[in-house]
């Protein structure tokens, strides 16, 4: 079984090396499909078809085939704005190509699956969820029916950056793999991984080829090198373990993308390296011994495809949460971060033009709902199937105590349990309320969604109204209290309130550039945010009384890492959006009137504030109402005689036309308010 693309030529298309996008190539060339052929060269047949590439197939013990595919329609959450690259998820099908179904729902990408000796499937998973964009490419396992997905090794280990192409070593439970980098091929040193050493124990990695380094990152301080093949450089790929001592490999002394330099070798842990086969015209990969080997056990399918949900149970959510009184943990929030969309009409959509420059939020966030935690710390609840979810522990005010900066998905009908939050797997939890958790004595809870529903949160739509109701009376205008302007007008990238919050560091957020360490309790979120402190105990605590709805909007938004947008950038819109703050002609024409009518008291640029334009009531825009006759408490003297003043009418009509255009062709944040899709 193999993946193959029926390209028009084995040469790159004209101009390909100068392009920054594969958008045209994907629409004009046949994608990669899966094929099967007999070992004698007979019986070639194509098993998959369609607009998406399918690749990296592996036979499963029960006769099915697992593979990765772009069918998830995800854009890669990395690289430059002008690239259009896809991400893959795991899929499974029958041996004849029928009954294709999704196994994993990853927003970041799953790759290189291989069936293991115990009947499960190992694969490399990428993660970009609020931490370590370069360090999280770890070994995960999953059952052939898609249940039981879990990290096996290197979930919180920084070096090497990635472990890929894992296969079982016969009879000893260890894995052979390649240690590699982030944006590289699965090329580097060959290593042996011992998952029994612990999920994140660097001693569990032993280098078989100690003279070879990954293309990116390094191995220093994380491995135990003893014996093995000593090279002066080069790269290994596609190891196939024959025993715990010897492996078939592909190796080149050249660059990792060497088109002709890779050849097949036999190596062992004692330093032997023998050339098996070299083709001078093309590199050779994936050596497989043509001999019978034991069939792994067939793991039964435990899914129920008639259901749309899975059931999760926790024995004690406080177990493993050091430094937090278990009595404080009252709720569990089930959240999700969205996949970046990709289609062959619009290409890859992005969350920001340059996500690497922000290093904070890489994708929209939503809350599925919250469930109560029982007195013994247990919880049992439903989660939607085939959705990447993560969990947050909350106190009685639904403020975050600890955040899961990773994600997991479940299959329909899957029942999954864990002990606690970042608990060790080496010991069982104490049973403080008897032998049976309280949550399991009742039906699983259905999560309660937040006031705005389970859609992705938008600051402009869902959070700005809280500031409008409680803050802008003091914190707006030319001289806002404390220099903090929480008004809602649009700015170049966001809106005024959001820009103020970021500029003054009023909320605490995690950083995607952080390393892979375990997230500690109360590391960030609403409990660590100045904005919440001032509303609860500071200068505004007596004047501002938030309703429960407004409180939940504010703290939940912060605990979702303070995102602004709920959707994505369409790089190829049919009609480009109108960006009012970027309209220099609009600002210039308004400023010309202000220069004539307002210069006695103000610099025209100080009062020509596009972010003052009221999108809901244009006539209530600040630079229209303040100088208008009869509007007491604004300008000292009326600047305009009344609404019929010609200059007032000029500015009013400019504002009304701009608001109309902004709503007709909304930019991304305003589209959320208007209820439009991407």
JOSULGI-V402582 format. One record per residue. PHI is phi in degrees with one decimal (NA if undefined). OMEGA is omega in radians with two decimals (999 if undefined). Layout:
phi = [PHI;PHI]
omega = [OMEGA;OMEGA]
//
This chain:
phi = [NA;-157.1;-97.0;-149.5;-107.8;-81.2;-68.7;-67.4;-153.7;-87.1;-104.3;-61.4;-60.6;-57.4;79.5;-61.9;-68.1;-94.0;-85.3;-111.9;-143.8;-108.0;-59.9;-68.0;-59.6;-65.5;-88.2;-110.8;-116.7;-66.1;-71.1;-74.9;-121.8;-95.9;-130.5;-131.3;-147.4;-70.1;-67.0;-93.4;90.7;-98.5;73.2;-62.4;-147.6;-92.0;-108.0;-126.9;-155.1;115.1;-83.6;-107.4;-79.6;-119.4;-157.1;54.7;-76.2;-145.6;-69.8;-104.9;-58.4;-85.1;105.5;-77.6;-128.5;-96.0;-159.4;-111.0;-151.9;-81.7;-58.3;-67.7;57.0;-111.2;-91.1;-68.4;-86.4;-171.1;71.5;-77.9;-59.8;-87.9;-97.4;-122.4;-121.9;-102.2;-118.0;-120.5;-121.7;-81.0;-135.3;-140.0;-147.8;-68.7;-63.3;-95.2;91.9;-89.6;56.6;-72.9;-145.0;-81.0;-101.5;-124.6;-122.9;-107.6;-81.5;-114.5;127.9;-122.6;-145.4;51.3;-77.2;-144.6;-69.3;-98.7;-66.3;-91.1;93.3;-88.2;-123.8;-100.3;-156.1;-96.0;-113.9;-89.6;-138.5;-128.0;-95.8;64.8;-160.2;48.6;-60.5;-102.2;-107.4;-103.9;-134.5;-114.4;-87.9;-119.5;-127.9;-153.7;-77.5;-59.9;-88.6;92.1;-88.7;70.8;-60.1;-162.8;-68.6;-106.0;-160.1;74.1;-69.2;-128.2;-111.6;-81.7;-124.9;-70.6;-65.2;-148.1;-119.7;-139.0;59.6;-81.0;-136.7;-68.8;-85.7;-53.9;72.6;-123.5;77.9;-94.1;-125.7;-94.7;-152.4;-114.2;-90.0;-144.4;-104.3;-90.0;-101.3;-140.6;-69.6;-78.3;-131.0;158.2;-74.4;-83.5;-130.5;-108.6;-111.3;-112.9;-60.8;-67.5;-74.1;127.7;-58.0;-132.2;-94.9;-62.0;-64.9;-73.7;-113.3;-125.2;-78.9;-91.0;-124.7;-64.2;-82.6;-106.3;-114.5;-62.1;-62.7;-133.1;70.5;-158.6;-121.1;-58.9;77.8;-119.7;-134.2;-114.0;-100.8;-148.8;68.7;89.6;-80.8;-100.4;-109.3;-93.8;148.7;89.4;-145.4;-106.0;-143.4;43.4;-70.2;-125.7;-71.2;-90.3;-160.4;-73.1;-113.1;-133.5;-144.3;-89.0;-143.7;-112.5;-144.5;-135.0;-88.6;-87.4;-78.4;-65.2;-96.6;-59.8;-79.0;-128.4;-88.3;-75.9;-132.5;-91.0;-129.4;-107.1;-126.3;-143.1;-74.8;-93.4;108.4;-72.5;-147.9;-121.5;-69.2;-99.6;-159.7;-136.1;-110.1;-68.3;-103.3;-157.0;-69.8;-118.2;-134.4;54.1;-69.5;-129.9;-68.1;-86.7;-154.5;-63.4;-141.9;-61.0;-77.5;-62.7;-63.8;-86.3;-83.6;-68.8;-81.5;-114.2;-82.2;-131.5;-73.6;-79.5;-100.1;-108.6;-141.5;-117.6;-119.8;-113.5;-130.7;-124.6;-73.5;-160.2;-64.7;-79.8;-69.3;94.3;-97.5;-70.3;85.0;-120.9;-62.1;-54.1;-66.2;-75.7;-83.1;-114.6;-137.1;-122.8;-101.2;-101.9;-123.4;-152.9;-114.3;-78.0;-72.6;-75.9;-76.9;-143.3;-147.3;-82.9;-98.4;-104.3;73.2;-86.4;-94.7;-126.9;-86.1;-137.0;-64.0;-136.6;-66.3;-67.4;-75.3;-86.9;56.6;-120.3;-109.6;-108.5;-167.4;-62.7;-125.4;-138.5;-109.2;-70.9;162.2;-120.2;-133.4;-74.6;-98.4;-72.0;-59.6;-90.9;86.9;-88.2;-155.3;-143.3;-160.2;-89.5;-132.2;-66.2;-73.7;57.0;-131.8;-72.8;-118.5;-141.1;-123.0;-133.8;-86.3;-125.2;-90.7;-66.3;-96.3;57.2;-101.1;-68.4;-105.0;-154.0;-121.7;-86.9;-97.7;-152.4;-155.3;-152.9;-127.4;-131.4;-91.1;-57.4;80.1;-67.2;-116.9;-132.5;-130.2;-140.3;-82.2;-153.8;-109.5;59.3;-76.1;-77.6;-89.5;-84.0;-133.2;-91.8;-77.0;-71.2;-96.4;-84.8;-125.0;98.7;-79.3;-127.7;-56.1;-60.4;-64.6;-84.3;-92.1;-144.9;-66.2;-57.6;-71.0;-98.1;-57.0;-89.0;-70.9;-72.0;-56.8;-92.9;90.7;-95.2;-76.1;-61.2;-77.5;-119.4;-61.7;-63.6;-84.6;-101.6;-113.4;-54.0;-56.7;-64.5;-68.9;-62.0;-75.5;-121.2;-122.4;-73.5;-60.6;-107.8;-103.6;-165.1;89.8;-67.5;-128.0;-67.7;-56.2;65.6;70.4;-108.5;-103.9;-108.0;-71.9;-103.0;-65.7;-75.4;-118.3;-59.0;-112.7;-134.5;-131.6;-61.9;-62.2;-64.7;-61.2;-63.1;-61.9;-69.5;-63.4;-98.2;60.0;-86.4;-130.5;-104.4;-127.0;-82.6;-118.1;-60.8;-78.8;-65.0;-83.1;-91.1;-62.8;-65.2;-68.9;-87.3;-60.8;54.5;-78.0;-164.4;101.2;-63.1;-68.0;-107.3;-104.3;-61.9;-59.8;-71.2;-59.5;-70.6;-78.1;-88.7;-132.6;-95.1;-61.9;-93.9;-65.5;-84.9;-85.9;-109.1;-123.2;-77.6;-68.8;-61.3;-61.3;-65.8;-61.4;-64.2;-59.7;-70.1;-71.5;-67.1;-58.5;-63.4;-69.2;-82.7;79.9;61.4;-73.6;-101.9;-92.8;-107.2;-142.3;-122.2;-87.6;-87.9;-73.7;-131.8;-71.9;-66.0;-125.9;-65.0;-70.7;-94.1;-103.6;-60.1;-63.1;-88.4;-82.6;-64.8;-66.1;-60.1;-62.5;-65.1;-70.3;-69.1;-62.4;-63.1;-69.0;-64.1;-63.9;-83.4;-109.6;-117.2;-66.2;-64.6;-116.6;-134.9;-70.1;-53.7;-68.0;-69.1;-106.4;-91.5;-106.4;-62.7;-71.1;-84.4;-65.4;-85.6;-71.6;-87.8;-133.7;-54.5;-67.6;-94.8;-56.8;-58.3;-79.2;-99.2;-81.8;-60.6;-90.2;-86.5;-58.4;95.0;-92.3;-67.5;82.5;-109.9;-70.6;-61.2;-129.5;-65.1;-93.3;-101.8;-63.4;173.0;-61.5;-89.7;-59.7;-57.2;-67.7;-60.5;-64.4;-61.3;-66.3;-59.2;-67.2;-63.0;-66.2;-61.0;-66.1;-66.6;-65.5;-61.1;-67.9;-64.2;-79.6;-74.4;-128.2;-69.8;-75.4;-58.3;-69.6;-72.8;-61.5;-63.1;-68.2;-75.5;85.1;-84.4;-99.0;-87.0]
omega = [-3.10;3.03;-3.08;3.09;3.13;-3.14;3.14;-3.13;3.05;3.08;3.10;3.09;3.14;3.12;-3.05;-3.08;3.13;-3.08;3.02;-3.11;3.02;-3.09;-3.14;-3.13;-3.11;-3.11;-3.04;3.12;3.10;3.10;3.10;3.08;-3.13;3.13;3.05;3.14;3.05;-3.10;3.07;3.11;-3.12;2.99;3.13;3.09;3.09;-3.04;3.12;3.13;3.11;-3.02;-3.05;3.06;3.01;-3.06;3.10;-3.13;3.04;3.11;3.07;-3.05;-3.09;3.12;3.07;3.13;3.02;3.13;3.02;-3.02;3.00;-3.10;3.09;3.10;-3.13;3.01;-3.11;-3.09;3.13;3.09;-2.97;-3.06;-3.03;3.01;3.08;-3.08;-3.08;3.03;-3.07;2.97;3.11;3.07;3.10;3.11;3.01;-3.08;3.12;3.12;-3.13;3.03;3.08;3.09;-3.08;3.10;-3.10;3.08;-3.11;3.08;-3.02;3.05;3.04;-2.99;2.95;3.10;3.05;3.09;-3.13;-3.07;-3.13;3.11;3.09;-3.07;3.06;3.13;3.06;3.10;3.01;3.08;3.05;-3.02;2.99;-3.13;2.83;3.13;-3.11;-2.93;-3.04;2.91;-2.90;3.13;3.05;3.04;-3.13;3.06;-3.11;3.08;3.12;3.13;3.01;3.13;-3.09;3.05;3.10;-3.10;3.04;3.11;3.14;-3.13;-2.99;-3.08;-0.04;-3.12;-3.08;2.94;-3.02;3.05;-3.10;3.02;-3.14;2.96;-3.05;2.88;-3.13;3.05;3.12;-3.10;2.91;-3.09;3.02;3.03;-3.02;-3.06;-3.03;3.12;-3.08;2.89;3.05;-3.04;-3.13;3.09;3.00;3.14;2.97;-3.10;3.10;-3.13;-3.14;3.13;-3.10;-3.04;-3.03;-3.10;-3.11;3.09;3.13;3.09;3.05;-3.11;3.06;-3.12;-2.95;3.13;-3.07;3.12;3.06;3.12;3.06;3.13;-3.11;-3.10;-3.00;3.03;-3.06;-3.03;3.05;-3.10;3.13;-3.13;3.08;-3.09;-3.14;3.08;3.07;-3.12;-3.13;-3.07;3.03;3.06;2.97;3.11;3.06;-3.11;3.05;3.12;3.09;-3.11;-3.00;-3.09;2.86;-3.09;2.92;-3.04;2.96;3.02;-3.12;-3.13;-3.04;3.13;-3.10;-3.07;-3.09;-2.96;-3.10;3.07;-3.11;3.13;2.91;3.10;3.02;-3.04;-3.13;3.11;3.13;3.07;-3.07;3.06;3.09;-3.10;3.04;3.03;-3.06;-3.04;-3.07;3.11;-3.10;-3.08;2.96;3.04;3.14;3.10;3.13;-3.14;3.09;3.04;-3.07;3.07;3.09;3.12;3.10;-3.11;-3.06;3.08;-3.11;-3.13;3.03;-3.00;3.04;-3.11;3.10;-3.05;2.98;3.12;3.10;3.08;3.07;3.13;-3.14;-3.05;-3.11;-3.09;-3.08;-3.14;-3.07;3.06;3.11;3.09;-3.13;3.14;-3.12;-3.04;-3.06;-3.07;2.99;3.11;3.08;-3.06;-3.12;3.01;-2.97;2.97;3.02;-3.09;3.01;2.92;-3.02;3.00;-3.10;-3.09;-3.12;3.05;-3.03;3.11;3.04;3.11;3.12;-3.09;-3.11;3.12;-3.13;3.10;-3.13;-3.14;-3.10;-3.07;3.13;-3.13;3.13;3.05;3.03;3.12;3.09;3.06;3.11;3.02;-3.10;-3.06;3.13;3.14;-3.11;3.10;3.07;-2.98;3.07;2.97;3.12;3.10;3.05;3.08;3.08;-3.07;2.98;-2.97;3.09;3.05;-3.06;3.05;-3.07;3.10;-3.11;3.01;-3.01;3.02;3.09;-3.08;2.99;3.14;3.05;3.12;-3.13;3.09;-3.06;3.11;3.09;3.12;3.13;3.04;-2.99;3.13;3.00;-3.02;-3.07;-3.10;-3.06;3.12;3.01;3.11;-3.03;-3.09;3.10;-3.11;3.05;3.11;-3.05;-3.12;3.13;-3.03;-3.04;-3.11;-3.10;-3.09;-3.11;3.11;3.12;3.14;3.10;-3.13;2.98;-3.06;3.10;-3.11;3.11;-3.08;-3.11;3.13;-3.07;3.05;3.10;-3.07;3.07;3.13;-3.07;-3.08;-2.93;-3.04;-3.14;3.10;3.09;3.11;3.10;-3.10;-2.93;-2.92;-2.96;3.05;3.11;-2.99;3.10;3.08;-3.11;-3.11;-3.13;-3.13;3.12;-3.09;-3.10;-3.12;-3.12;3.12;-2.91;-3.09;-3.09;3.03;-3.03;-3.10;-3.02;2.93;-2.98;-3.11;-3.12;3.10;3.12;-3.11;3.14;-3.07;-3.09;3.09;-3.02;3.07;-3.11;-3.08;3.06;-3.00;3.12;-3.13;3.10;-3.11;-2.95;-3.08;3.09;3.12;3.14;3.08;3.05;3.14;-3.13;-3.14;-2.99;3.14;-3.09;-3.00;3.13;-3.11;3.12;-3.14;-3.08;3.10;-3.12;-3.00;-3.03;-3.02;-3.09;-3.01;-3.12;-3.10;-3.03;3.06;-3.09;2.98;3.12;3.12;-3.12;3.11;-3.14;3.10;-3.06;-3.04;3.12;3.08;3.12;-3.10;3.01;3.11;2.99;3.14;3.06;-3.03;3.04;-3.08;-2.92;3.08;3.00;-3.08;-3.07;-3.14;3.07;3.09;-3.11;3.14;3.07;-3.14;-3.04;3.14;-3.13;-3.10;-3.11;3.13;3.11;-3.13;-3.12;-3.11;3.08;-3.14;3.12;3.08;3.14;3.10;-3.13;-2.99;-2.99;-2.99;3.12;-3.10;-3.00;2.85;-3.11;-3.13;-3.14;-3.10;3.05;-3.06;3.12;3.12;3.03;-3.09;3.13;-3.06;-3.12;3.12;-3.07;-3.13;3.11;3.08;-2.96;-3.11;2.98;-3.08;-3.05;-3.11;-3.06;3.12;3.13;3.11;-3.07;3.08;3.12;3.06;-3.10;3.11;3.14;3.11;3.07;-3.13;-3.11;-3.11;-3.14;3.09;-3.08;3.13;3.07;-3.13;3.10;-3.11;-3.14;-3.11;3.07;-3.13;-3.14;3.13;-3.14;3.13;3.12;3.14;3.14;3.13;3.12;3.13;-2.97;2.95;-2.90;-3.08;3.12;3.08;3.09;3.12;-3.12;3.12;-3.14;3.08;3.13;999]
//
